[in-house]
């Protein structure tokens, strides 16, 4: 019975030793193995076998990028304004050995180093510069922290100023200043809008006056062109009428000549034309070149009239 119990205990002990000698290291982590209290090796990802009771895992180091949000720290600016600034540090462990053996409390060391470095940087800046120069402060702080933590096996990737809280009276004054600046910009924008509206209105009036003047000019030109065309057409009509009259008169003379009409007939025709002119029925007068012939014709007509009159029988 005792032998069975001892055997069972030995089996349990062997199983425990076997299980304890196998260690599994997760992805993105590394283990620090010590042998009898002294650094032995780094255990990589996967299954690692150690010697029981001799080898031990000192720590499992996470190699992923990590973030630390430090509480607000009082910082005095160059113009003696106390502000509360809290920072966020993004870091990554690059050397597990130095991280384990070169620094006792790395997180506390980074926090204190960040606070002191931030005081040195902000102490050289005034309040307005601190509020508007976050990128400058972040860059300087990251560079100093990265250089200081390099021997600890830590790489500082980024440092951000999360909040900058001035005193309440400074905040009130800043709010009033910001309100005044906004009102000033609003007044400037309103004035610019009114100015642009006045300019546009003046431009519209100018364009309207120009268009009206061009319209009047175009109407006058068209009216003058119409009068010109009417005068030309009237003159051409009168010329054509005169030409037709002269052609008709010439044709009548030719017809009279061809009919062997004597001078008395011509005289009668001339007198009829003169009569029509006196009555206003004729607009043109053609004066014969032989005025003596006309006189003779008139005398002959007189004699003929006296002979034919019944009183002179």
DODREN-694504 format. One record per residue: x negated, y negated, z of N, C-alpha, C in turn. Coordinates in steps of 0.2 Angstrom, whole numbers, padded with zeros to 4 digits, always signed. Layout:
<pts>
XYZXYZXYZ ...
</pts>
This chain:
<pts>
-0004+0006+0000+0000+0000+0000-0004-0006+0000 -0009-0006+0004-0014-0012+0005-0018-0013-0002 -0020-0007-0005-0023-0007-0011-0019-0010-0017 -0013-0008-0017-0008-0011-0022-0007-0019-0021 -0007-0021-0015-0006-0028-0014-0012-0032-0016 -0018-0029-0014-0024-0032-0016-0025-0032-0024 -0023-0027-0027-0024-0027-0034-0019-0032-0037 -0013-0033-0034-0008-0038-0037-0011-0045-0036 -0014-0046-0030-0017-0052-0029-0023-0054-0034 -0027-0049-0035-0032-0050-0040-0030-0051-0047 -0024-0048-0049-0021-0049-0056-0019-0056-0056 -0015-0058-0051-0013-0065-0051-0018-0070-0051 -0024-0068-0047-0029-0073-0047-0033-0073-0054 -0033-0068-0057-0036-0068-0064-0032-0072-0069 -0025-0071-0068-0021-0074-0073-0021-0082-0072 -0022-0084-0065-0022-0091-0064-0029-0094-0066 -0034-0090-0065-0041-0092-0068-0041-0093-0075 -0038-0088-0079-0037-0088-0086-0033-0094-0088 -0028-0095-0085-0023-0101-0087-0027-0108-0085 -0030-0108-0080-0033-0114-0078-0039-0116-0082 -0042-0111-0085-0048-0112-0089-0046-0114-0096 -0040-0114-0098-0038-0117-0105-0034-0123-0104 -0037-0129-0107-0034-0135-0107-0032-0137-0114 -0026-0141-0115-0024-0143-0121-0024-0151-0121 -0028-0153-0126-0028-0161-0126-0024-0163-0132 -0020-0168-0131-0015-0170-0136-0018-0174-0141 -0015-0176-0147-0017-0180-0152-0018-0187-0150 -0023-0190-0152-0025-0197-0151-0027-0198-0143 -0029-0193-0140-0032-0193-0134-0039-0189-0134 -0043-0190-0128-0049-0187-0128-0050-0185-0120 -0053-0180-0119-0054-0178-0112-0061-0178-0110 -0062-0180-0103-0069-0181-0101-0070-0175-0096 -0075-0170-0098-0076-0164-0094-0082-0165-0090 -0082-0164-0084-0088-0164-0079-0089-0157-0077 -0095-0155-0076-0098-0149-0073-0101-0150-0067 -0098-0148-0062-0101-0149-0055-0102-0156-0053 -0097-0161-0056-0097-0168-0054-0101-0172-0059 -0104-0169-0064-0108-0173-0069-0105-0172-0076 -0106-0177-0080-0103-0177-0086-0106-0172-0090 -0101-0168-0093-0103-0162-0097-0102-0164-0105 -0096-0165-0107-0094-0166-0114-0087-0169-0114 -0086-0171-0121-0079-0174-0122-0075-0168-0125 -0069-0168-0122-0064-0162-0125-0060-0166-0130 -0060-0163-0136-0057-0166-0142-0050-0163-0142 -0046-0165-0147-0039-0163-0147-0038-0155-0149 -0033-0152-0146-0032-0145-0147-0033-0141-0140 -0035-0135-0141-0036-0131-0135-0044-0131-0134 -0045-0132-0127-0052-0132-0125-0052-0127-0119 -0058-0123-0119-0059-0118-0113-0065-0121-0109 -0063-0121-0102-0068-0123-0098-0070-0117-0093 -0075-0118-0089-0077-0113-0084-0073-0115-0078 -0069-0110-0075-0066-0111-0069-0070-0113-0063 -0068-0117-0059-0071-0119-0053-0078-0123-0054 -0080-0123-0060-0086-0127-0062-0085-0133-0066 -0081-0132-0071-0079-0138-0076-0073-0140-0073 -0072-0147-0074-0066-0150-0072-0065-0156-0077 -0058-0158-0078-0056-0163-0082-0056-0170-0078 -0061-0174-0079-0061-0180-0075-0055-0185-0077 -0054-0186-0084-0048-0190-0086-0046-0188-0093 -0040-0190-0095-0038-0190-0101-0037-0197-0104 -0041-0199-0109-0041-0206-0111-0036-0206-0118 -0032-0211-0117-0028-0213-0123-0031-0217-0128 -0032-0215-0134-0036-0219-0139-0032-0224-0143 -0025-0224-0142-0021-0228-0146-0021-0235-0143 -0019-0240-0148-0019-0247-0146-0014-0248-0140 -0016-0252-0135-0011-0253-0130-0010-0260-0128 -0005-0262-0125-0004-0269-0123-0003-0270-0116 -0005-0276-0114-0004-0277-0107-0001-0284-0106 +0004-0285-0102+0007-0292-0102+0005-0294-0095 +0001-0299-0094-0001-0301-0088+0004-0307-0085 +0004-0307-0079+0009-0312-0076+0006-0319-0077 +0011-0324-0076+0008-0331-0078+0003-0333-0073 -0002-0337-0075-0008-0340-0071-0008-0347-0072 -0009-0350-0066-0009-0358-0066-0016-0360-0069 -0015-0365-0074-0021-0367-0078-0020-0375-0078 -0026-0378-0077-0026-0386-0077-0029-0388-0083 -0026-0393-0086-0028-0396-0093-0033-0401-0091 -0036-0404-0097-0041-0409-0096-0038-0415-0093 -0032-0417-0094-0029-0423-0091-0025-0421-0085 -0027-0416-0081-0025-0414-0075-0017-0413-0074 -0015-0409-0079-0008-0406-0079-0009-0399-0078 -0005-0396-0072-0005-0389-0071+0000-0386-0075 -0001-0381-0078+0003-0377-0082+0003-0369-0080 +0008-0366-0081+0009-0359-0080+0008-0355-0087 +0003-0351-0088+0002-0348-0094+0002-0340-0093 +0006-0337-0097+0005-0329-0096+0003-0327-0103 -0001-0322-0103-0004-0319-0109-0003-0312-0110 -0003-0310-0117-0002-0303-0119-0009-0301-0122 -0012-0295-0120-0018-0293-0123-0017-0286-0126 -0019-0286-0133-0018-0279-0136-0026-0277-0137 -0027-0271-0134-0033-0268-0133-0033-0260-0135 -0039-0258-0137-0040-0251-0139-0046-0248-0136 -0046-0242-0133-0052-0239-0131-0056-0235-0136 -0062-0238-0137-0066-0235-0143-0072-0230-0140 -0073-0230-0134-0078-0226-0131-0076-0223-0124 -0074-0217-0124-0071-0214-0118-0076-0214-0112 -0082-0212-0114-0087-0212-0109-0088-0218-0105 -0089-0224-0109-0091-0230-0106-0084-0233-0102 -0079-0231-0105-0072-0233-0102-0072-0230-0095 -0074-0224-0094-0074-0220-0088-0079-0221-0083 -0085-0222-0085-0091-0223-0081-0094-0230-0080 -0092-0235-0085-0095-0241-0084-0091-0246-0081 -0084-0245-0080-0080-0250-0076-0075-0246-0071 -0075-0248-0065-0071-0244-0061-0063-0245-0062 -0061-0252-0063-0054-0253-0064-0054-0258-0070 -0053-0255-0076-0054-0259-0082-0048-0264-0083 -0042-0262-0081-0036-0266-0082-0036-0272-0078 -0038-0271-0072-0039-0277-0067-0045-0281-0069 -0050-0278-0072-0056-0282-0074-0054-0286-0080 -0050-0284-0085-0047-0287-0091-0043-0293-0089 -0038-0292-0084-0034-0297-0081-0038-0303-0078 -0042-0301-0074-0046-0307-0071-0051-0311-0076 -0053-0307-0081-0058-0310-0086-0053-0315-0090 -0047-0312-0092-0043-0316-0096-0041-0323-0092 -0039-0322-0086-0037-0328-0082-0043-0333-0082 -0049-0331-0080-0055-0336-0079-0056-0339-0086 -0056-0335-0091-0058-0337-0098-0053-0342-0100 -0046-0341-0099-0041-0345-0101-0042-0352-0097 -0043-0352-0091-0045-0358-0087-0050-0362-0090 -0056-0359-0093-0061-0363-0096-0059-0366-0102 -0055-0362-0106-0053-0365-0113-0048-0370-0112 -0043-0369-0108-0038-0375-0108-0041-0381-0104 -0046-0380-0100-0048-0385-0096-0052-0390-0100 -0054-0388-0106-0057-0393-0111-0052-0396-0116 -0045-0395-0115-0040-0397-0119-0035-0401-0115 -0032-0406-0119-0027-0410-0115-0020-0407-0116 -0015-0409-0113-0008-0406-0113-0006-0405-0120 -0006-0411-0124-0003-0410-0131-0007-0405-0135 -0014-0405-0135-0018-0401-0138-0017-0394-0136 -0016-0392-0130-0014-0386-0128-0008-0383-0131 -0003-0387-0131+0004-0385-0134+0004-0384-0141 -0001-0388-0145-0001-0387-0152-0007-0383-0155 -0011-0380-0150-0017-0377-0152-0017-0370-0150 -0011-0366-0150-0011-0360-0148-0016-0355-0152 -0016-0356-0158-0020-0351-0162-0027-0352-0160 -0029-0358-0159-0036-0360-0157-0038-0356-0150 -0033-0357-0146-0034-0354-0139-0034-0346-0140 -0030-0344-0144-0030-0336-0145-0036-0334-0148 -0039-0337-0153-0045-0335-0156-0051-0335-0151 -0052-0340-0148-0057-0341-0143-0057-0336-0138 -0050-0335-0135-0049-0330-0129-0051-0323-0132 -0048-0321-0138-0050-0314-0140-0057-0313-0141 -0061-0318-0144-0068-0317-0146-0072-0316-0139 -0070-0320-0134-0074-0319-0128-0072-0313-0124 -0066-0311-0124-0064-0305-0121-0067-0299-0125 -0067-0299-0131-0070-0293-0135-0077-0292-0134 -0081-0298-0133-0088-0298-0132-0089-0295-0125 -0085-0297-0120-0086-0295-0113-0084-0288-0112 -0079-0285-0115-0077-0279-0114-0080-0273-0119 -0084-0276-0123-0087-0271-0128-0092-0265-0124 -0095-0268-0119-0099-0263-0115-0095-0258-0111 -0089-0259-0110-0084-0255-0106-0081-0250-0111 -0082-0250-0117-0079-0246-0122-0072-0248-0124 -0071-0255-0124-0064-0257-0125-0065-0263-0131 -0060-0262-0135-0060-0267-0141-0054-0271-0140 -0054-0278-0139-0048-0282-0139-0047-0284-0146 -0041-0282-0148-0039-0283-0155-0035-0290-0156 -0031-0292-0151-0027-0298-0151-0026-0300-0144 -0025-0307-0144-0023-0310-0138-0018-0316-0139 -0012-0316-0136-0007-0321-0138-0005-0324-0131 -0004-0331-0132-0001-0335-0126+0006-0334-0127 +0009-0330-0122+0016-0329-0122+0021-0335-0121 +0019-0338-0115+0023-0344-0113+0018-0349-0110 +0020-0355-0112+0016-0361-0109+0022-0365-0105 +0021-0366-0099+0027-0369-0095+0024-0375-0091 +0024-0381-0094+0022-0387-0090+0027-0388-0084 +0025-0393-0080+0029-0395-0074+0036-0398-0076 +0041-0398-0072+0047-0400-0074+0048-0407-0076 +0044-0412-0073+0044-0419-0075+0041-0419-0082 +0036-0415-0083+0033-0416-0090+0038-0413-0095 +0041-0408-0093+0046-0405-0098+0052-0410-0099 +0054-0414-0094+0059-0419-0095+0057-0424-0100 +0050-0426-0098+0048-0432-0103+0047-0429-0110 +0045-0423-0111+0044-0420-0117+0051-0420-0121 +0056-0418-0117+0063-0417-0120+0065-0424-0122 +0064-0429-0118+0066-0436-0120+0062-0438-0126 +0055-0437-0127+0051-0439-0132+0054-0435-0139 +0055-0429-0138+0058-0425-0144+0065-0428-0146 +0069-0430-0141+0075-0432-0143+0074-0439-0147 +0070-0443-0144+0068-0449-0148+0066-0448-0155 +0061-0443-0155+0058-0442-0162+0064-0440-0167 +0068-0435-0164+0074-0433-0169+0078-0439-0171 +0080-0443-0166+0084-0449-0168+0081-0454-0173 +0074-0454-0172+0070-0458-0176+0070-0455-0183 +0069-0449-0184+0070-0445-0190+0076-0446-0193 +0082-0445-0189+0088-0446-0192+0090-0453-0194 +0087-0458-0191+0088-0465-0193+0084-0466-0200 +0078-0463-0200+0074-0464-0207+0078-0460-0212 +0080-0454-0211+0084-0451-0216+0090-0454-0218 +0094-0457-0214+0100-0461-0215+0098-0467-0220 +0093-0471-0218+0091-0476-0222+0088-0474-0229 +0085-0469-0229+0083-0466-0236+0089-0464-0240 +0094-0461-0237+0100-0460-0241+0103-0466-0243 +0104-0471-0239+0107-0477-0241+0103-0480-0247 +0097-0480-0246+0093-0483-0251+0093-0480-0258 +0093-0473-0257+0094-0469-0264+0101-0470-0267 +0106-0471-0262+0113-0472-0265+0113-0479-0268 +0110-0484-0265+0110-0491-0268+0107-0491-0275 +0101-0487-0275+0097-0487-0281+0101-0484-0287 +0104-0478-0285+0108-0475-0290+0114-0479-0292 +0117-0482-0288+0123-0487-0290+0121-0492-0294 +0115-0495-0293+0112-0501-0297+0110-0498-0304 +0107-0492-0304+0106-0489-0310+0112-0487-0314 +0118-0485-0311+0124-0484-0314+0127-0490-0317 +0126-0496-0313+0129-0502-0316+0125-0504-0322 +0118-0504-0321+0114-0505-0327+0115-0502-0333 +0116-0495-0332+0118-0491-0338+0124-0493-0341 +0129-0494-0337+0136-0496-0339+0136-0503-0343 +0132-0508-0340+0131-0514-0344+0128-0513-0351 +0122-0509-0351+0119-0507-0357+0124-0504-0362 +0128-0499-0360+0132-0496-0364+0138-0501-0367 +0140-0505-0362+0145-0510-0365+0142-0515-0370 +0136-0517-0369+0133-0522-0374+0132-0518-0380 +0130-0512-0380+0129-0508-0386+0135-0507-0390 +0141-0506-0386+0147-0505-0389+0150-0512-0392 +0149-0517-0389+0150-0524-0392+0146-0525-0398 +0140-0524-0398+0136-0524-0404+0138-0520-0409 +0139-0514-0408+0141-0509-0413+0148-0512-0416 +0153-0514-0412+0159-0517-0415+0158-0523-0419 +0154-0527-0417+0152-0533-0421+0149-0531-0428 +0145-0526-0427+0141-0524-0434+0146-0521-0438 +0151-0517-0435+0156-0513-0440+0161-0519-0442 +0163-0524-0438+0167-0529-0441+0164-0533-0446 +0157-0535-0446+0154-0538-0451+0153-0534-0457 +0152-0527-0456+0152-0523-0462+0158-0523-0465 +0164-0522-0461+0170-0522-0465+0172-0529-0468 +0170-0535-0465+0171-0541-0469+0167-0541-0475 +0161-0539-0475+0157-0539-0481+0160-0534-0486 +0162-0528-0484+0165-0524-0489+0171-0527-0492 +0175-0530-0488+0181-0533-0490+0180-0539-0495 +0175-0543-0494+0173-0549-0498+0170-0546-0505 +0166-0541-0504+0164-0538-0510+0169-0535-0515 +0174-0531-0511+0179-0528-0515+0184-0534-0518 +0185-0539-0514+0189-0545-0517+0186-0548-0523 +0179-0549-0522+0176-0552-0528+0175-0548-0534 +0174-0541-0533+0174-0537-0538+0181-0536-0542 +0187-0537-0537+0193-0537-0540+0195-0543-0545 +0193-0549-0542+0194-0555-0546+0190-0555-0552 +0183-0552-0552+0179-0551-0558+0182-0547-0563 +0185-0541-0560+0188-0536-0565+0194-0540-0568 +0198-0543-0564+0204-0547-0567+0203-0552-0572 +0197-0556-0571+0195-0561-0576+0193-0557-0582 +0189-0552-0581+0187-0548-0587+0193-0545-0591 +0197-0542-0587+0203-0540-0591+0207-0545-0595 +0208-0551-0591+0211-0556-0594+0208-0559-0601 +0201-0559-0600+0197-0562-0606+0198-0557-0611 +0197-0550-0610+0198-0545-0615+0205-0545-0618 +0210-0546-0614+0217-0547-0617+0218-0553-0621 +0215-0558-0619+0215-0564-0623+0211-0563-0630 +0205-0560-0629+0201-0559-0635+0205-0554-0640 +0208-0549-0637+0212-0545-0641+0218-0548-0645 +0221-0553-0641+0227-0557-0644+0224-0561-0650 +0218-0564-0649+0216-0568-0654+0214-0564-0660 +0212-0558-0659+0210-0553-0665+0216-0551-0668 +0222-0550-0664+0228-0548-0667+0231-0554-0671 +0231-0560-0669+0233-0566-0673+0229-0567-0679 +0223-0566-0678+0218-0567-0684+0220-0562-0690 +0221-0556-0687+0223-0550-0692+0229-0551-0695 +0234-0555-0692+0241-0556-0694+0241-0562-0699 +0235-0566-0700+0235-0572-0704+0240-0577-0702 +0239-0578-0695+0243-0584-0692+0240-0590-0693 +0243-0595-0695+0240-0602-0697+0239-0605-0690 +0236-0611-0691+0234-0615-0686+0240-0618-0681 +0246-0618-0684+0252-0621-0681+0253-0615-0675 +0253-0609-0677+0255-0604-0672+0250-0604-0667 +0243-0605-0668+0238-0605-0663+0239-0611-0658 +0242-0617-0661+0243-0622-0657+0249-0621-0653 +0254-0618-0655+0260-0616-0651+0258-0611-0645 +0253-0606-0647+0251-0602-0641+0247-0606-0636 +0243-0611-0638+0239-0615-0634+0244-0619-0629 +0249-0622-0632+0254-0625-0628+0258-0621-0623 +0259-0615-0625+0263-0611-0621+0258-0609-0615 +0252-0608-0616+0247-0607-0611+0247-0613-0606 +0247-0619-0609+0246-0625-0605+0252-0625-0601 +0258-0624-0604+0265-0624-0600+0265-0619-0594 +0262-0613-0596+0262-0608-0590+0257-0610-0585 +0252-0614-0586+0247-0616-0581+0251-0621-0577 +0255-0626-0581+0258-0631-0577+0263-0628-0572 +0266-0623-0574+0272-0620-0570+0269-0615-0565 +0262-0614-0565+0259-0610-0560+0259-0603-0561 +0262-0601-0567+0262-0594-0569+0255-0591-0572 +0251-0595-0574+0244-0593-0576+0239-0596-0572 +0234-0592-0570+0228-0593-0566+0222-0596-0570 +0222-0594-0576+0216-0596-0580+0218-0600-0586 +0214-0605-0588+0215-0609-0594+0209-0609-0598 +0211-0607-0604+0205-0606-0610+0206-0612-0614 +0202-0617-0614+0202-0623-0618+0199-0622-0625 +0203-0623-0631+0201-0622-0637+0195-0626-0639 +0191-0624-0643+0185-0628-0645+0187-0634-0650 +0192-0633-0654+0195-0638-0659+0201-0642-0656 +0199-0647-0652+0204-0651-0650+0208-0655-0655 +0205-0656-0661+0208-0660-0666+0213-0655-0669 +0212-0649-0670+0217-0644-0673+0223-0644-0668 +0222-0644-0662+0228-0644-0657+0232-0650-0658 +0229-0656-0659+0232-0662-0660+0236-0662-0667 +0233-0659-0672+0237-0658-0678+0243-0654-0678 +0242-0649-0674+0247-0644-0673+0253-0647-0669 +0251-0652-0664+0256-0655-0661+0260-0660-0665 +0257-0663-0670+0260-0668-0675+0265-0664-0679 +0262-0658-0682+0266-0654-0686+0272-0652-0683 +0272-0650-0676+0277-0648-0673+0282-0653-0672 +0280-0659-0671+0284-0665-0670+0288-0666-0676 +0285-0666-0682+0288-0667-0688+0294-0662-0690 +0292-0656-0688+0296-0650-0689+0302-0651-0685 +0302-0654-0679+0307-0654-0674+0312-0660-0677 +0309-0665-0679+0313-0671-0682+0317-0669-0688 +0314-0665-0692+0317-0663-0698+0323-0659-0697 +0322-0654-0692+0327-0649-0690+0333-0652-0686 +0332-0658-0684+0336-0661-0679+0342-0663-0683 +0349-0662-0681+0355-0664-0685+0356-0671-0685 +0353-0675-0681+0354-0683-0681+0350-0686-0687 +0345-0682-0689+0341-0685-0695+0343-0682-0701 +0348-0680-0703+0350-0677-0709+0351-0683-0714 
</pts>
